[in-house]
């Protein structure tokens, strides 16, 4: 059971099907039944009501088990809503919480709920951060997420903080060229490339589950005087979504593979922009038989997941490095 602070107004969903009578702004309203699928809270005018949101569930088809995190678990999920009529107070972080960190000198984040984990008075706070699936992993706080704990421990090792040089995928994207505009890097980790792109004048949105890695990037950016061009988002990439309406000249991801992440990444590529992805292939299992095959590209992926009428694959190669087998893919979005 999730509880996100003692705030007025409440919501209860059971396997995404229904919600009970709410307190606060929703007090006295009858329970309503909702279709299976993703749900979110109404905005400032919604007064704590629940509404169904159309779209594909974050991990494949509705009712299907997530390949990495196991089958669905039928649990009731309770969260609470700030009453727009009262002063907003920040609750404790619910599952799927996104934390946006920007330097003090930067422009304030967009009011769009999918672009940040922040809200203003008079707006339901949970609408900004509610990104929950009916799986065990989604019932955990971001601070307790096993991926975050694992990568934080790795990044705290001193040798991991040393510069590692550029990944060839960035060099390939630079050689192919892409238009002016912001860059989105998913699973950025300790990305030297993120800092280099910001130094080149690009606005960079860097998303990762590790707060240790993002703290390192923020510190480096501040020391180089480029903090205003770097926005760091702490999030689980399976449930996170890009800011609504934003397009990126380059969307790039290195050594992370989730079909759900790729499927929301390619639609935000700007016309003429690039999507660049690198990850393990199934041949990598020769070196790491115990690795989860769901973390590897299947045959043809990730290019096969792009709409052929909207993208042209410019570069694709498999590389056996003697200890791992990886695939690099770069594709350009056609101009309208």
Secondary structure, 3 states (H helix, E strand, C coil): CCCCCCCCCEEEEECCCEECCCCHHHCCCCCEECCCCCEEECCHHHCCCEEECCCCCCCCCCCCCECCCECECCCEEEEECCCCCCCCCCCCCCCCCCEEECCCCCCCCCCCHHHCCCCCCCCCHHHHHCCCCCECHHHCCHHHCHHHHHHHHHHCCHHHHCCCCCCHHHHHHHHHCCCCCCEEEECCCCCHHHHHHHHCCCCEEEEECCHHHHHHHHHHHHHHCCHHHEEEEECCCCCCCCCCCCCEEEEEEECCCCHHHHHHHHHHEEEEEEEEEEEEEHHHHHCCCCCCHHHEECCCCCHHHCCCCCEEEEEEEEEECCCCEEEEEEEEECCC
